[in-house]
Amino acid sequence: MRTGTAEQLRWLDQTTINGDRNTGLRLMERAARGVADEALSYLERPEEAKAVVFCGPGNNGGDGVVCARMLKEAGVAVRVFLVGDRSKMTPDILTNETRLNTCGVVLEDFDVRDEKQKDFTEEADLLIDAIFGIGLHRELSAEVAQAVEWMNHAPGFVIAADIPSGVEANTGRIMGNAVRATATVTFTMAKPGHNVGDGALCTGKLLVKDIGLDPDLMDSLEYPVAMLEESMVREFLPYRPKDGHKGIFGKVFVVGGCRNYIGAPIMASHAAVRSGTGLVFLGVPEDIYSIIAIKCMEEMPVALPDKKGCLAAEATDEILERLEEMQAALIGPGLGKTPGVEQSVQAILKRTHCPIVLDADGINAIADHIDILDSRSAPTILTPHDGEFRNLTGHWPGGDRLGTALAFAKAHNCVLVMKGHRTIVAGPDGRAYLNTTGNDGMAKGGSGDVLGGLIVSLLGQGMEPLEAAAAAVWIHGRAGDWMADRYGCRGMTTTDVLMEGIPAVLKELE
């Protein structure tokens, strides 16, 4: 799904309107209809319901005023509060205020001291947030913040017009406070703030409504950021010929494990097997080889030189030799943090031309030598969560996770999978994918190892690095959603996702 910036959407609106107020009013009418229809879907008996609409003085507020009129026409008892300076009302909202008055509804000035306004808000079945649209770049004023608090504490359904007020459209940052919507009805296309950062926690169900902008005009712009969808992932996946054999479905090498972390490489290699790789080799320190080998059925375990239960620097040459025969490798799950691990990982990255997925302790191993990534000729995919990203760069991703991920990927010539709620997959060419699958039941040990195994599997099957990482992230999250539906977020396990969820999702994608 296309994702447009605030600047692109403003340009599209302004170019479509081209100074014609009637066109602007028609677009506002269509936008409001999308919000009103969604709002009414929450009501069994509109004629018995109450709604309060919070409007700003700009055109987002105009959408709210029109929506209020439509709710009134549907039989809902409506009150409309203007949050902001009446003198700053746009011509379009003024026109629609007159139409609202014709229906017998007044645009009231919001007054935080007015107990009757507050009581009505608390009694309302529906609350419409139309204070700010996608142009917000500053902290909310005290008055607006109070209106946001009223909506967030009210028991009714909250429907946001375009984007929840308080969320910055391009980054998902919260500008002091933000509306926590039940649903958000956005127009033309999604914005990054709907799906990244804290903004993703405020959006609720996201619906994109077509308001009739010229499709040729929309096609004239480039949209490097996209929301991942099932149809997109299905197109990404490589073709599997009916007469294929294991030699053409990829050969990958997973390097991981130490005396203290035995499960991680097993989870990762199992995930690679479960997602279609022809041959999976698993390299582990010799100290734990016998334990690992018992767990391997399809994988082929390899004992590597170790020192006190961890990978030794002397393992480097053997790993490099094996990588010459591989289509991709995953390095890091459960490796631990020792000088030998650091030396080996750094040497491998410098000397191999094999595509590498770097995860967990593999990422930690290059924390003081991040420049190793810059000159690699072969693809590199990094999969840090926020803590690993801080260890790698010295700072947290911050409020602009998307911008941070894109900047890192470009600076270091890699694909960055910024794990977390609404994982971001950013490429060195400025493209990025935003994931919307997954749930808090996946926040358990081993989840990242399974994702790493998925990524290296798809990479080894011949997918482009950015698409391989993006598809793996979506499949992993969808598998988690599958298991949450079956067992619940508390009861599901990483093994459930690996053994049941991933095969089920891959079958759906066939």
C-alpha positions as CSV (number, residue, x, y, z in Angstrom):
1,M,0.0,0.0,0.0
2,R,1.3,3.5,-0.9
3,T,2.4,5.7,2.0
4,G,2.6,9.4,1.3
5,T,4.2,12.2,3.3
6,A,2.3,15.1,4.6
7,E,4.0,17.3,2.0
8,Q,2.9,15.0,-0.8
9,L,-0.7,14.9,0.3
10,R,-0.9,18.7,0.7
11,W,0.5,19.1,-2.8
12,L,-2.0,16.6,-4.2
13,D,-4.9,18.4,-2.5
14,Q,-3.8,21.9,-3.5
15,T,-3.0,20.8,-7.1
16,T,-6.4,19.1,-7.4
17,I,-8.2,22.1,-6.0
18,N,-6.2,24.6,-8.0
19,G,-7.9,27.6,-6.4
20,D,-11.4,26.3,-7.1
21,R,-13.4,26.5,-3.8
22,N,-16.1,24.2,-5.1
23,T,-13.6,21.5,-5.7
24,G,-12.3,21.9,-2.2
25,L,-15.7,21.8,-0.7
26,R,-16.5,18.6,-2.7
27,L,-13.3,16.9,-1.4
28,M,-14.2,18.0,2.1
29,E,-17.7,16.5,1.7
30,R,-16.2,13.1,0.5
31,A,-13.7,13.0,3.3
32,A,-16.4,13.7,5.9
33,R,-18.6,11.0,4.4
34,G,-15.9,8.5,5.0
35,V,-15.6,9.5,8.6
36,A,-19.3,9.6,9.2
37,D,-19.9,6.2,7.6
38,E,-17.2,4.6,9.8
39,A,-18.6,6.4,12.9
40,L,-22.2,5.3,12.1
41,S,-21.0,1.6,11.8
42,Y,-20.5,1.6,15.6
43,L,-24.1,2.5,16.3
44,E,-27.0,0.1,16.4
45,R,-29.6,2.8,16.8
46,P,-28.3,6.2,15.6
47,E,-31.5,7.9,16.6
48,E,-30.8,7.0,20.2
49,A,-27.1,7.9,20.2
50,K,-25.0,11.0,21.1
51,A,-21.9,12.2,19.4
52,V,-19.5,15.0,20.1
53,V,-17.2,16.4,17.3
54,F,-14.0,18.2,18.2
55,C,-12.9,20.5,15.4
56,G,-9.9,22.7,14.8
57,P,-10.1,26.0,12.8
58,G,-8.4,24.5,9.7
59,N,-9.7,22.3,7.0
60,N,-9.4,19.2,9.1
61,G,-11.9,20.9,11.4
62,G,-14.0,21.5,8.3
63,D,-14.1,17.7,7.7
64,G,-15.4,17.5,11.3
65,V,-18.1,20.1,10.8
66,V,-19.4,18.3,7.7
67,C,-19.3,15.0,9.5
68,A,-21.3,16.5,12.3
69,R,-24.0,17.6,9.8
70,M,-24.1,14.1,8.4
71,L,-24.4,12.5,11.8
72,K,-27.3,14.9,12.6
73,E,-29.0,14.0,9.4
74,A,-28.7,10.3,10.4
75,G,-30.6,11.1,13.6
76,V,-27.7,11.3,16.1
77,A,-27.8,14.0,18.8
78,V,-24.7,16.0,18.0
79,R,-22.7,18.8,19.7
80,V,-19.7,20.3,18.0
81,F,-16.8,22.1,19.8
82,L,-14.4,24.4,18.2
83,V,-10.9,23.9,19.7
84,G,-8.8,26.9,18.7
85,D,-9.0,30.5,17.5
86,R,-12.3,31.3,15.7
87,S,-10.6,34.1,13.8
88,K,-8.3,31.5,12.1
89,M,-11.2,29.5,10.6
90,T,-10.7,28.8,6.9
91,P,-13.3,29.9,4.3
92,D,-14.3,26.2,3.8
93,I,-15.0,25.6,7.4
94,L,-17.0,28.9,7.6
95,T,-19.1,27.8,4.7
96,N,-19.8,24.5,6.3
97,E,-20.6,26.1,9.7
98,T,-23.4,27.9,7.9
99,R,-24.7,24.6,6.5
100,L,-24.4,23.0,10.0
101,N,-26.5,25.8,11.5
102,T,-29.2,25.1,9.0
103,C,-29.5,21.7,10.6
104,G,-30.0,23.2,14.0
105,V,-26.5,22.5,15.3
106,V,-24.2,25.3,16.6
107,L,-20.4,25.3,16.5
108,E,-19.6,26.0,20.1
109,D,-16.4,27.3,21.4
110,F,-14.6,24.7,23.5
111,D,-14.4,25.6,27.1
112,V,-12.5,23.4,29.5
113,R,-14.4,24.9,32.4
114,D,-17.8,24.1,30.9
115,E,-19.1,21.1,33.0
116,K,-22.0,20.6,30.6
117,Q,-19.6,20.2,27.6
118,K,-17.6,17.7,29.7
119,D,-20.6,15.8,30.8
120,F,-21.9,15.5,27.2
121,T,-18.5,14.2,26.1
122,E,-18.5,11.5,28.8
123,E,-22.0,10.5,27.8
124,A,-21.3,10.4,24.1
125,D,-21.4,7.1,22.2
126,L,-19.2,8.6,19.5
127,L,-16.3,11.1,19.6
128,I,-14.9,12.5,16.4
129,D,-11.4,13.9,16.4
130,A,-11.0,16.6,13.7
131,I,-8.7,19.1,15.5
132,F,-5.5,18.6,13.6
133,G,-4.7,16.9,10.4
134,I,-1.4,15.9,8.9
135,G,0.2,19.4,9.2
136,L,1.0,19.3,12.9
137,H,4.7,19.9,13.7
138,R,4.5,21.5,17.1
139,E,3.6,20.6,20.7
140,L,-0.1,20.8,21.5
141,S,-1.3,23.9,23.3
142,A,-2.8,23.5,26.7
143,E,-6.3,23.9,25.3
144,V,-5.9,21.3,22.7
145,A,-4.1,18.9,25.1
146,Q,-7.1,19.2,27.4
147,A,-9.5,18.4,24.6
148,V,-7.4,15.3,23.8
149,E,-7.6,14.3,27.4
150,W,-11.4,14.5,27.3
151,M,-11.5,12.2,24.3
152,N,-9.0,9.7,25.7
153,H,-10.9,9.4,29.0
154,A,-14.4,9.2,27.5
155,P,-15.9,5.7,27.2
156,G,-17.3,6.2,23.7
157,F,-15.7,5.1,20.4
158,V,-13.2,7.6,19.1
159,I,-12.9,8.1,15.3
160,A,-10.0,10.3,14.1
161,A,-10.2,12.2,10.8
162,D,-7.0,11.7,8.7
163,I,-4.7,11.2,11.7
164,P,-5.1,11.3,15.5
165,S,-4.5,14.8,16.7
166,G,-1.1,15.1,18.3
167,V,0.6,12.6,16.0
168,E,3.2,13.9,13.6
169,A,2.2,12.5,10.2
170,N,5.7,11.8,8.8
171,T,7.3,10.3,11.9
172,G,4.6,9.0,14.3
173,R,6.0,11.2,17.1
174,I,3.6,12.3,19.8
175,M,3.6,16.1,20.1
176,G,3.1,16.2,23.8
177,N,-0.1,14.2,23.8
178,A,-2.3,12.5,21.2
179,V,-5.8,11.1,20.7
180,R,-6.0,7.3,21.1
181,A,-8.4,6.4,18.4
182,T,-10.6,3.4,18.0
183,A,-10.3,3.9,14.3
184,T,-8.7,6.4,12.0
185,V,-10.2,7.3,8.6
186,T,-7.4,8.7,6.4
187,F,-7.8,10.1,2.9
188,T,-6.2,9.0,-0.4
189,M,-3.3,7.0,1.2
190,A,-1.8,6.1,4.5
191,K,0.9,8.3,6.1
192,P,4.0,7.0,7.9
193,G,2.8,8.3,11.3
194,H,-0.1,5.8,11.1
195,N,2.2,2.9,11.3
196,V,5.5,3.9,12.9
197,G,6.6,5.1,16.4
198,D,4.1,5.8,19.1
199,G,1.6,7.1,16.4
200,A,1.0,3.5,15.5
201,L,-0.4,2.9,19.0
202,C,-2.9,5.8,18.6
203,T,-4.2,5.0,15.1
204,G,-6.5,2.0,16.0
205,K,-8.1,0.4,12.9
206,L,-6.9,2.3,9.8
207,L,-9.2,2.8,6.9
208,V,-8.1,4.6,3.7
209,K,-10.8,6.4,1.8
210,D,-10.6,7.5,-1.8
211,I,-11.9,11.1,-2.0
212,G,-11.5,11.4,-5.8
213,L,-8.1,12.8,-6.4
214,D,-6.8,12.5,-10.0
215,P,-5.0,9.0,-10.2
216,D,-2.6,10.4,-12.9
217,L,-1.6,13.1,-10.5
218,M,-1.0,10.6,-7.7
219,D,1.0,8.4,-10.1
220,S,3.3,11.4,-10.9
221,L,4.9,11.2,-7.4
222,E,7.3,8.6,-6.0
223,Y,6.4,6.8,-2.8
224,P,9.5,5.1,-1.4
225,V,7.8,4.0,1.7
226,A,5.1,1.3,1.6
227,M,2.9,-0.6,4.0
228,L,3.4,-4.3,3.7
229,E,0.3,-6.3,2.5
230,E,-0.4,-9.9,1.8
231,S,-0.6,-9.4,-2.0
232,M,2.8,-7.6,-2.0
233,V,4.5,-10.4,0.0
234,R,3.0,-13.0,-2.3
235,E,4.5,-11.3,-5.3
236,F,7.9,-11.0,-3.5
237,L,8.2,-14.8,-2.9
238,P,10.3,-16.7,-5.4
239,Y,8.8,-19.1,-7.9
240,R,9.2,-22.7,-7.0
241,P,9.3,-24.9,-10.1
242,K,7.4,-28.2,-9.8
243,D,10.4,-30.2,-10.9
244,G,12.7,-28.3,-8.5
245,H,15.3,-30.1,-6.3
246,K,17.1,-29.1,-3.1
247,G,20.0,-27.7,-5.0
248,I,18.0,-24.9,-6.5
249,F,16.1,-23.9,-3.4
250,G,19.1,-22.4,-1.7
251,K,21.9,-23.4,0.6
252,V,22.4,-21.4,3.8
253,F,24.7,-21.5,6.8
254,V,23.6,-20.5,10.2
255,V,26.4,-19.7,12.6
256,G,25.5,-19.3,16.3
257,G,25.2,-20.7,19.8
258,C,27.5,-20.9,22.8
259,R,27.4,-22.8,26.1
260,N,24.9,-20.4,27.6
261,Y,22.7,-20.0,24.6
262,I,21.9,-23.3,23.0
263,G,18.3,-22.7,21.8
264,A,18.9,-19.7,19.6
265,P,20.7,-21.4,16.7
266,I,18.3,-24.3,16.8
267,M,15.3,-21.9,16.5
268,A,17.0,-20.0,13.7
269,S,17.9,-23.1,11.7
270,H,14.5,-24.7,12.1
271,A,12.9,-21.5,10.8
272,A,15.2,-21.6,7.7
273,V,14.1,-25.2,7.1
274,R,10.4,-24.4,7.7
275,S,10.4,-21.6,5.1
276,G,11.6,-23.5,2.0
277,T,15.4,-23.6,2.0
278,G,16.8,-26.6,0.2
279,L,19.8,-27.2,2.4
280,V,20.5,-25.7,5.9
281,F,23.9,-26.0,7.6
282,L,24.2,-25.1,11.3
283,G,27.7,-24.2,12.6
284,V,28.1,-24.2,16.4
285,P,31.0,-24.3,18.8
286,E,32.4,-27.8,19.2
287,D,31.6,-27.7,23.0
288,I,27.9,-27.8,22.3
289,Y,27.9,-29.8,19.1
290,S,26.6,-33.0,20.6
291,I,23.7,-31.3,22.2
292,I,22.8,-29.4,19.0
293,A,23.2,-32.4,16.8
294,I,20.5,-34.3,18.7
295,K,18.1,-31.5,17.9
296,C,18.8,-31.5,14.2
297,M,16.7,-33.5,11.8
298,E,16.8,-31.6,8.4
299,E,19.7,-29.3,9.3
300,M,23.3,-30.5,9.0
301,P,25.3,-29.5,12.1
302,V,28.9,-28.5,11.8
303,A,31.3,-28.4,14.8
304,L,33.5,-25.2,14.8
305,P,36.6,-24.5,16.9
306,D,35.6,-23.0,20.3
307,K,37.2,-21.5,23.3
308,K,35.5,-22.0,26.7
309,G,32.2,-22.9,25.0
310,C,32.1,-19.9,22.6
311,L,33.2,-19.5,19.0
312,A,36.9,-19.1,18.7
313,A,38.7,-16.7,16.3
314,E,40.3,-19.9,14.8
315,A,36.9,-20.8,13.4
316,T,37.0,-18.0,10.9
317,D,38.8,-19.8,8.1
318,E,36.5,-22.8,8.2
319,I,33.5,-20.6,8.1
320,L,34.8,-18.6,5.2
321,E,35.5,-21.8,3.3
322,R,31.9,-23.0,3.8
323,L,30.5,-19.6,2.9
324,E,32.0,-20.0,-0.6
325,E,29.3,-22.7,-1.3
326,M,26.4,-20.8,0.3
327,Q,23.8,-18.5,-1.1
328,A,23.4,-16.7,2.2
329,A,24.4,-16.9,5.9
330,L,22.9,-15.9,9.2
331,I,25.5,-15.0,11.9
332,G,24.7,-14.2,15.5
333,P,21.9,-16.1,17.2
334,G,23.2,-17.0,20.7
335,L,26.9,-16.5,19.8
336,G,27.6,-14.6,23.1
337,K,30.1,-11.8,23.6
338,T,33.8,-12.8,23.6
339,P,36.9,-11.4,21.9
340,G,36.9,-14.6,19.7
341,V,33.4,-13.9,18.5
342,E,34.2,-10.3,17.7
343,Q,37.4,-11.2,15.8
344,S,35.7,-13.9,13.8
345,V,32.5,-11.9,12.9
346,Q,34.6,-8.9,11.8
347,A,37.0,-11.0,9.7
348,I,34.1,-12.8,8.0
349,L,32.4,-9.6,7.0
350,K,35.6,-8.2,5.6
351,R,36.6,-11.3,3.6
352,T,33.4,-13.0,2.4
353,H,31.3,-12.1,-0.7
354,C,28.4,-14.2,0.7
355,P,25.2,-12.3,1.6
356,I,25.0,-12.0,5.3
357,V,22.2,-11.6,7.8
358,L,23.7,-10.2,11.0
359,D,21.6,-10.7,14.1
360,A,21.9,-10.5,17.9
361,D,25.5,-11.0,19.0
362,G,26.6,-10.8,15.4
363,I,25.5,-7.1,15.6
364,N,27.1,-6.6,18.9
365,A,30.4,-7.9,17.5
366,I,30.8,-5.0,15.2
367,A,29.6,-2.2,17.6
368,D,33.1,-0.6,17.6
369,H,33.8,-1.3,13.9
370,I,30.6,-0.3,12.1
371,D,32.6,0.9,9.2
372,I,33.1,-2.7,8.2
373,L,29.6,-2.6,6.7
374,D,30.3,0.4,4.4
375,S,32.7,-1.2,2.0
376,R,31.0,-4.7,1.7
377,S,30.2,-5.6,-1.9
378,A,27.8,-8.3,-0.9
379,P,24.4,-7.6,0.7
380,T,24.2,-7.3,4.5
381,I,21.0,-7.3,6.5
382,L,21.0,-6.2,10.1
383,T,18.1,-7.0,12.5
384,P,18.5,-5.0,15.7
385,H,15.9,-4.2,18.3
386,D,16.2,-0.8,19.9
387,G,18.8,-1.9,22.5
388,E,21.0,-3.5,19.9
389,F,20.7,-0.4,17.8
390,R,21.9,1.7,20.7
391,N,24.8,-0.6,21.3
392,L,25.7,-0.4,17.6
393,T,25.3,3.4,17.1
394,G,25.5,4.8,20.6
395,H,22.0,6.2,20.6
396,W,18.4,5.1,20.7
397,P,16.3,5.3,17.4
398,G,14.4,8.2,18.9
399,G,11.0,9.6,17.9
400,D,11.7,9.3,14.1
401,R,12.3,5.6,13.8
402,L,11.7,5.7,10.0
403,G,14.1,8.5,9.4
404,T,16.7,7.0,11.6
405,A,16.4,3.6,9.9
406,L,16.6,5.1,6.4
407,A,19.6,7.2,7.3
408,F,21.5,4.2,8.8
409,A,20.8,2.0,5.8
410,K,22.0,4.6,3.4
411,A,25.1,5.5,5.4
412,H,26.2,1.9,5.9
413,N,25.1,0.3,2.6
414,C,22.9,-2.3,4.2
415,V,19.3,-3.3,4.8
416,L,18.2,-2.5,8.3
417,V,15.3,-4.3,10.0
418,M,14.4,-2.1,12.9
419,K,12.5,-4.6,15.1
420,G,9.7,-3.6,17.5
421,H,6.1,-2.7,17.3
422,R,5.5,-1.9,13.6
423,T,8.9,-3.2,12.4
424,I,10.6,-1.0,9.8
425,V,12.6,-2.5,6.9
426,A,14.8,0.2,5.3
427,G,17.1,-0.2,2.3
428,P,20.2,1.8,1.2
429,D,18.4,3.1,-1.9
430,G,15.9,5.1,0.3
431,R,13.0,2.6,0.0
432,A,11.3,1.2,3.1
433,Y,8.5,-1.1,4.1
434,L,6.3,-0.7,7.2
435,N,5.0,-3.9,8.8
436,T,1.5,-4.1,10.4
437,T,1.4,-7.8,11.4
438,G,2.4,-9.2,14.7
439,N,1.4,-8.8,18.3
440,D,2.7,-8.6,21.9
441,G,2.5,-12.4,22.3
442,M,5.6,-12.5,20.1
443,A,7.6,-10.6,22.7
444,K,9.2,-13.8,24.0
445,G,12.6,-15.4,23.9
446,G,13.6,-16.9,20.5
447,S,11.3,-14.7,18.4
448,G,14.2,-12.8,16.9
449,D,16.0,-16.0,16.1
450,V,13.0,-17.3,14.2
451,L,12.9,-14.0,12.2
452,G,16.6,-14.3,11.4
453,G,16.1,-17.8,10.1
454,L,13.2,-16.7,7.9
455,I,15.2,-13.8,6.4
456,V,18.3,-15.9,5.6
457,S,16.0,-18.6,4.1
458,L,14.3,-16.2,1.7
459,L,17.6,-14.5,0.9
460,G,19.2,-17.9,0.1
461,Q,16.3,-18.7,-2.2
462,G,17.3,-15.8,-4.4
463,M,15.2,-12.9,-3.2
464,E,16.5,-9.4,-3.3
465,P,17.8,-8.4,0.2
466,L,15.2,-5.7,0.9
467,E,12.3,-7.8,-0.3
468,A,13.5,-10.9,1.5
469,A,13.7,-9.0,4.8
470,A,10.3,-7.3,4.3
471,A,8.6,-10.6,3.3
472,A,10.1,-12.4,6.3
473,V,9.0,-9.7,8.7
474,W,5.4,-9.8,7.4
475,I,5.3,-13.6,7.4
476,H,6.7,-13.8,10.9
477,G,4.2,-11.3,12.2
478,R,1.3,-12.9,10.4
479,A,2.3,-16.3,11.9
480,G,2.3,-14.7,15.3
481,D,-1.2,-13.3,14.6
482,W,-2.3,-16.8,13.6
483,M,-1.1,-18.3,16.8
484,A,-2.6,-15.4,18.9
485,D,-6.0,-16.2,17.4
486,R,-5.6,-19.8,18.4
487,Y,-3.9,-19.6,21.9
488,G,-4.0,-15.9,22.9
489,C,-1.1,-13.6,23.3
490,R,-0.2,-14.9,26.8
491,G,-0.5,-18.6,26.0
492,M,1.2,-18.7,22.6
493,T,4.9,-19.5,22.3
494,T,7.8,-18.9,19.9
495,T,7.7,-22.6,19.1
496,D,4.1,-22.3,18.1
497,V,4.9,-19.6,15.7
498,L,7.8,-21.6,14.3
499,M,6.2,-25.0,14.0
500,E,2.5,-24.1,13.3
501,G,2.2,-20.5,12.3
502,I,4.9,-20.1,9.6
503,P,3.9,-23.2,7.6
504,A,0.2,-22.1,7.8
505,V,1.0,-18.6,6.5
506,L,3.3,-19.9,3.7
507,K,0.5,-22.2,2.6
508,E,-1.9,-19.3,2.5
509,L,0.6,-17.5,0.2
510,E,0.9,-20.3,-2.3
